[in-house]
Amino acid sequence: MNISFIGGGIMAEAIIKGILNSDVIASSKISIGEISDERRKYLENTYKIKSYADNLKAIENAEIIILSVKPQNFLEISKNISRNIPDSVTIISIIAGLSLDDIREAFDIKSIIRVMPNTPAQIGSGMSVWSSTNNVPKKINDFTKDILESLGEQLWVKDENYLNIATALSASGPAYVFLFISSLIDAGVYLGLQRDLSRKLVLQTVLGSCKMLIDSDDHPSDLVDRVASPGGTTIEGLLAFEQGGGRATIMETVIAAYQKSLELGKRN
């Protein structure tokens, strides 16, 4: 199976790394179109793949083309390569906000897969949500599933709007989590801890809490109640969190990202 990437950014690299680490296909079957000379050299030397400045050369003999460019660059790239893509090719897009219909219209291709991964895919702990048209051959769907499982967890959904929600929740989610963790670390420093010590306490607390929740059938609120003793320090902190609009702010953050995902789709 020959795979060509259009765009050699962080997520493209994560997918390439996952494919090669899991022996899904050999590096000789992977090519990439990337405008940056420095980036092309890095990807070639690190992963032993073929890279080209010309996207048309990158997609020669491709059976799967993975679009991994910024939404604002999609139209220009589609105009450049669409006439050189045979009907037998499957297009996989990881572009935020870009619908299956957008891709079908731009390329006049029926076999299309849309994927929304996230950055923890770089370490094999990602969450990828995906959907596909009815025209995608079973072997390609199965192959895509294998690729995504090399990056972490994967979930196929029939309702494409779930990918817009996933864009706001699981794809953007790591940024929210990192910001929350950073705030906890800063709080520890403010109260007098050395930064490395505060970091250690926070990271292990978050890791242990996630593992505890994964291993439990309880609702997260039930686990909160177990920590918050009557009249204790935790319930005092939770009161301040609620008075500051903490929970509502988190929900509004995800909703705003979802609306942005829809907006990006309309622009294309």
Contacts in CASP RR format, 6 or more apart in sequence:
PFRMAT RR
TARGET T0000
AUTHOR 0000-0000-0000
METHOD contacts of the structure
MODEL  1
MNISFIGGGIMAEAIIKGILNSDVIASSKISIGEISDERRKYLENTYKIK
SYADNLKAIENAEIIILSVKPQNFLEISKNISRNIPDSVTIISIIAGLSL
DDIREAFDIKSIIRVMPNTPAQIGSGMSVWSSTNNVPKKINDFTKDILES
LGEQLWVKDENYLNIATALSASGPAYVFLFISSLIDAGVYLGLQRDLSRK
LVLQTVLGSCKMLIDSDDHPSDLVDRVASPGGTTIEGLLAFEQGGGRATI
METVIAAYQKSLELGKRN
1 25 0 8 1.000
1 29 0 8 1.000
1 63 0 8 1.000
1 64 0 8 1.000
1 143 0 8 1.000
2 29 0 8 1.000
2 30 0 8 1.000
2 31 0 8 1.000
2 61 0 8 1.000
2 62 0 8 1.000
2 63 0 8 1.000
2 64 0 8 1.000
3 19 0 8 1.000
3 25 0 8 1.000
3 29 0 8 1.000
3 30 0 8 1.000
3 31 0 8 1.000
3 62 0 8 1.000
3 63 0 8 1.000
3 64 0 8 1.000
3 65 0 8 1.000
3 66 0 8 1.000
4 30 0 8 1.000
4 31 0 8 1.000
4 32 0 8 1.000
4 33 0 8 1.000
4 58 0 8 1.000
4 59 0 8 1.000
4 60 0 8 1.000
4 62 0 8 1.000
4 64 0 8 1.000
4 65 0 8 1.000
4 66 0 8 1.000
5 12 0 8 1.000
5 15 0 8 1.000
5 16 0 8 1.000
5 30 0 8 1.000
5 31 0 8 1.000
5 32 0 8 1.000
5 33 0 8 1.000
5 34 0 8 1.000
5 58 0 8 1.000
5 65 0 8 1.000
5 66 0 8 1.000
5 68 0 8 1.000
6 32 0 8 1.000
6 33 0 8 1.000
6 55 0 8 1.000
6 58 0 8 1.000
6 59 0 8 1.000
6 65 0 8 1.000
6 66 0 8 1.000
6 67 0 8 1.000
6 68 0 8 1.000
6 69 0 8 1.000
6 77 0 8 1.000
6 81 0 8 1.000
7 32 0 8 1.000
7 33 0 8 1.000
7 34 0 8 1.000
7 67 0 8 1.000
7 68 0 8 1.000
7 69 0 8 1.000
8 32 0 8 1.000
8 33 0 8 1.000
8 34 0 8 1.000
8 39 0 8 1.000
8 43 0 8 1.000
8 68 0 8 1.000
9 34 0 8 1.000
9 39 0 8 1.000
9 68 0 8 1.000
10 119 0 8 1.000
10 122 0 8 1.000
11 68 0 8 1.000
11 94 0 8 1.000
11 117 0 8 1.000
11 119 0 8 1.000
11 121 0 8 1.000
12 32 0 8 1.000
12 66 0 8 1.000
12 68 0 8 1.000
13 43 0 8 1.000
13 47 0 8 1.000
13 122 0 8 1.000
14 117 0 8 1.000
14 119 0 8 1.000
14 121 0 8 1.000
14 122 0 8 1.000
14 151 0 8 1.000
15 66 0 8 1.000
15 68 0 8 1.000
15 94 0 8 1.000
15 117 0 8 1.000
15 121 0 8 1.000
15 147 0 8 1.000
15 151 0 8 1.000
16 30 0 8 1.000
16 32 0 8 1.000
16 43 0 8 1.000
16 47 0 8 1.000
16 49 0 8 1.000
17 47 0 8 1.000
17 122 0 8 1.000
18 24 0 8 1.000
18 121 0 8 1.000
18 124 0 8 1.000
18 147 0 8 1.000
18 150 0 8 1.000
18 151 0 8 1.000
19 25 0 8 1.000
19 30 0 8 1.000
19 147 0 8 1.000
19 150 0 8 1.000
20 27 0 8 1.000
20 30 0 8 1.000
20 47 0 8 1.000
21 150 0 8 1.000
22 146 0 8 1.000
22 149 0 8 1.000
22 150 0 8 1.000
24 143 0 8 1.000
24 146 0 8 1.000
24 147 0 8 1.000
24 150 0 8 1.000
27 47 0 8 1.000
27 48 0 8 1.000
27 49 0 8 1.000
28 48 0 8 1.000
28 49 0 8 1.000
28 50 0 8 1.000
30 47 0 8 1.000
30 49 0 8 1.000
30 50 0 8 1.000
31 49 0 8 1.000
31 50 0 8 1.000
31 51 0 8 1.000
31 52 0 8 1.000
31 58 0 8 1.000
31 59 0 8 1.000
31 60 0 8 1.000
31 62 0 8 1.000
32 40 0 8 1.000
32 43 0 8 1.000
32 49 0 8 1.000
32 50 0 8 1.000
32 51 0 8 1.000
32 52 0 8 1.000
32 58 0 8 1.000
33 40 0 8 1.000
33 51 0 8 1.000
33 52 0 8 1.000
33 53 0 8 1.000
33 54 0 8 1.000
33 55 0 8 1.000
33 57 0 8 1.000
33 58 0 8 1.000
34 40 0 8 1.000
34 43 0 8 1.000
34 51 0 8 1.000
34 52 0 8 1.000
34 53 0 8 1.000
35 53 0 8 1.000
37 53 0 8 1.000
40 51 0 8 1.000
40 52 0 8 1.000
40 53 0 8 1.000
41 51 0 8 1.000
43 49 0 8 1.000
43 51 0 8 1.000
44 50 0 8 1.000
44 51 0 8 1.000
50 58 0 8 1.000
51 58 0 8 1.000
52 58 0 8 1.000
55 77 0 8 1.000
55 80 0 8 1.000
55 81 0 8 1.000
56 80 0 8 1.000
56 81 0 8 1.000
56 84 0 8 1.000
59 65 0 8 1.000
59 81 0 8 1.000
59 84 0 8 1.000
59 85 0 8 1.000
62 89 0 8 1.000
63 88 0 8 1.000
63 89 0 8 1.000
63 90 0 8 1.000
64 89 0 8 1.000
64 90 0 8 1.000
64 91 0 8 1.000
64 92 0 8 1.000
64 140 0 8 1.000
64 143 0 8 1.000
65 81 0 8 1.000
65 85 0 8 1.000
65 89 0 8 1.000
65 90 0 8 1.000
65 91 0 8 1.000
65 92 0 8 1.000
66 91 0 8 1.000
66 92 0 8 1.000
66 93 0 8 1.000
66 94 0 8 1.000
67 74 0 8 1.000
67 77 0 8 1.000
67 91 0 8 1.000
67 92 0 8 1.000
67 93 0 8 1.000
67 94 0 8 1.000
67 95 0 8 1.000
67 98 0 8 1.000
67 103 0 8 1.000
68 94 0 8 1.000
68 95 0 8 1.000
69 77 0 8 1.000
69 95 0 8 1.000
70 95 0 8 1.000
71 95 0 8 1.000
71 96 0 8 1.000
71 97 0 8 1.000
71 98 0 8 1.000
71 264 0 8 1.000
71 265 0 8 1.000
71 267 0 8 1.000
71 268 0 8 1.000
72 267 0 8 1.000
74 95 0 8 1.000
74 98 0 8 1.000
74 102 0 8 1.000
74 106 0 8 1.000
74 268 0 8 1.000
75 106 0 8 1.000
75 268 0 8 1.000
78 106 0 8 1.000
78 107 0 8 1.000
82 106 0 8 1.000
82 107 0 8 1.000
82 108 0 8 1.000
85 91 0 8 1.000
85 107 0 8 1.000
85 109 0 8 1.000
87 109 0 8 1.000
87 110 0 8 1.000
88 111 0 8 1.000
89 109 0 8 1.000
89 111 0 8 1.000
90 109 0 8 1.000
90 111 0 8 1.000
90 112 0 8 1.000
90 113 0 8 1.000
90 136 0 8 1.000
90 137 0 8 1.000
90 140 0 8 1.000
91 103 0 8 1.000
91 107 0 8 1.000
91 109 0 8 1.000
91 111 0 8 1.000
91 112 0 8 1.000
91 113 0 8 1.000
92 112 0 8 1.000
92 113 0 8 1.000
92 114 0 8 1.000
92 115 0 8 1.000
92 144 0 8 1.000
93 103 0 8 1.000
93 112 0 8 1.000
93 113 0 8 1.000
93 114 0 8 1.000
93 115 0 8 1.000
94 115 0 8 1.000
94 116 0 8 1.000
94 117 0 8 1.000
96 116 0 8 1.000
96 167 0 8 1.000
96 171 0 8 1.000
96 261 0 8 1.000
96 264 0 8 1.000
97 163 0 8 1.000
97 164 0 8 1.000
97 167 0 8 1.000
97 261 0 8 1.000
97 262 0 8 1.000
97 264 0 8 1.000
97 265 0 8 1.000
97 268 0 8 1.000
98 114 0 8 1.000
98 264 0 8 1.000
98 265 0 8 1.000
98 268 0 8 1.000
99 114 0 8 1.000
99 160 0 8 1.000
99 265 0 8 1.000
100 112 0 8 1.000
100 114 0 8 1.000
100 131 0 8 1.000
100 132 0 8 1.000
100 133 0 8 1.000
100 160 0 8 1.000
102 265 0 8 1.000
102 268 0 8 1.000
103 109 0 8 1.000
103 112 0 8 1.000
103 114 0 8 1.000
104 110 0 8 1.000
104 112 0 8 1.000
104 133 0 8 1.000
110 133 0 8 1.000
110 135 0 8 1.000
111 133 0 8 1.000
111 135 0 8 1.000
111 136 0 8 1.000
111 137 0 8 1.000
111 140 0 8 1.000
112 132 0 8 1.000
112 133 0 8 1.000
112 135 0 8 1.000
112 136 0 8 1.000
113 130 0 8 1.000
113 131 0 8 1.000
113 132 0 8 1.000
113 133 0 8 1.000
113 136 0 8 1.000
113 140 0 8 1.000
113 141 0 8 1.000
113 144 0 8 1.000
114 130 0 8 1.000
114 131 0 8 1.000
114 132 0 8 1.000
114 160 0 8 1.000
114 163 0 8 1.000
115 128 0 8 1.000
115 129 0 8 1.000
115 130 0 8 1.000
115 144 0 8 1.000
115 148 0 8 1.000
116 128 0 8 1.000
116 129 0 8 1.000
116 130 0 8 1.000
116 163 0 8 1.000
116 166 0 8 1.000
116 167 0 8 1.000
116 170 0 8 1.000
116 171 0 8 1.000
117 126 0 8 1.000
117 127 0 8 1.000
117 128 0 8 1.000
117 148 0 8 1.000
117 151 0 8 1.000
117 171 0 8 1.000
118 126 0 8 1.000
118 127 0 8 1.000
118 128 0 8 1.000
118 170 0 8 1.000
118 171 0 8 1.000
118 173 0 8 1.000
118 174 0 8 1.000
119 126 0 8 1.000
119 174 0 8 1.000
120 126 0 8 1.000
120 127 0 8 1.000
120 152 0 8 1.000
120 174 0 8 1.000
121 128 0 8 1.000
121 151 0 8 1.000
121 152 0 8 1.000
124 150 0 8 1.000
124 151 0 8 1.000
124 152 0 8 1.000
125 152 0 8 1.000
126 151 0 8 1.000
126 152 0 8 1.000
126 153 0 8 1.000
127 152 0 8 1.000
127 153 0 8 1.000
127 154 0 8 1.000
127 155 0 8 1.000
127 166 0 8 1.000
127 170 0 8 1.000
128 148 0 8 1.000
128 151 0 8 1.000
128 152 0 8 1.000
128 153 0 8 1.000
128 154 0 8 1.000
128 155 0 8 1.000
129 154 0 8 1.000
129 155 0 8 1.000
129 157 0 8 1.000
129 162 0 8 1.000
129 163 0 8 1.000
129 166 0 8 1.000
129 170 0 8 1.000
130 144 0 8 1.000
130 148 0 8 1.000
130 154 0 8 1.000
130 155 0 8 1.000
130 156 0 8 1.000
130 157 0 8 1.000
130 163 0 8 1.000
131 156 0 8 1.000
131 157 0 8 1.000
131 158 0 8 1.000
131 159 0 8 1.000
131 160 0 8 1.000
131 162 0 8 1.000
131 163 0 8 1.000
132 141 0 8 1.000
132 144 0 8 1.000
132 156 0 8 1.000
141 156 0 8 1.000
145 154 0 8 1.000
145 156 0 8 1.000
148 154 0 8 1.000
157 163 0 8 1.000
164 258 0 8 1.000
164 261 0 8 1.000
164 262 0 8 1.000
165 258 0 8 1.000
167 257 0 8 1.000
167 258 0 8 1.000
167 261 0 8 1.000
168 254 0 8 1.000
168 255 0 8 1.000
168 256 0 8 1.000
168 257 0 8 1.000
168 258 0 8 1.000
168 260 0 8 1.000
168 261 0 8 1.000
169 254 0 8 1.000
169 257 0 8 1.000
169 258 0 8 1.000
172 254 0 8 1.000
172 257 0 8 1.000
173 254 0 8 1.000
176 250 0 8 1.000
176 253 0 8 1.000
176 254 0 8 1.000
177 206 0 8 1.000
181 202 0 8 1.000
181 203 0 8 1.000
181 206 0 8 1.000
184 198 0 8 1.000
184 202 0 8 1.000
184 205 0 8 1.000
184 206 0 8 1.000
185 195 0 8 1.000
185 198 0 8 1.000
185 199 0 8 1.000
185 202 0 8 1.000
186 198 0 8 1.000
187 198 0 8 1.000
188 198 0 8 1.000
188 201 0 8 1.000
188 202 0 8 1.000
189 195 0 8 1.000
189 198 0 8 1.000
193 201 0 8 1.000
209 223 0 8 1.000
212 223 0 8 1.000
213 220 0 8 1.000
213 223 0 8 1.000
216 223 0 8 1.000
224 238 0 8 1.000
227 234 0 8 1.000
228 234 0 8 1.000
228 235 0 8 1.000
228 238 0 8 1.000
229 235 0 8 1.000
241 247 0 8 1.000
END
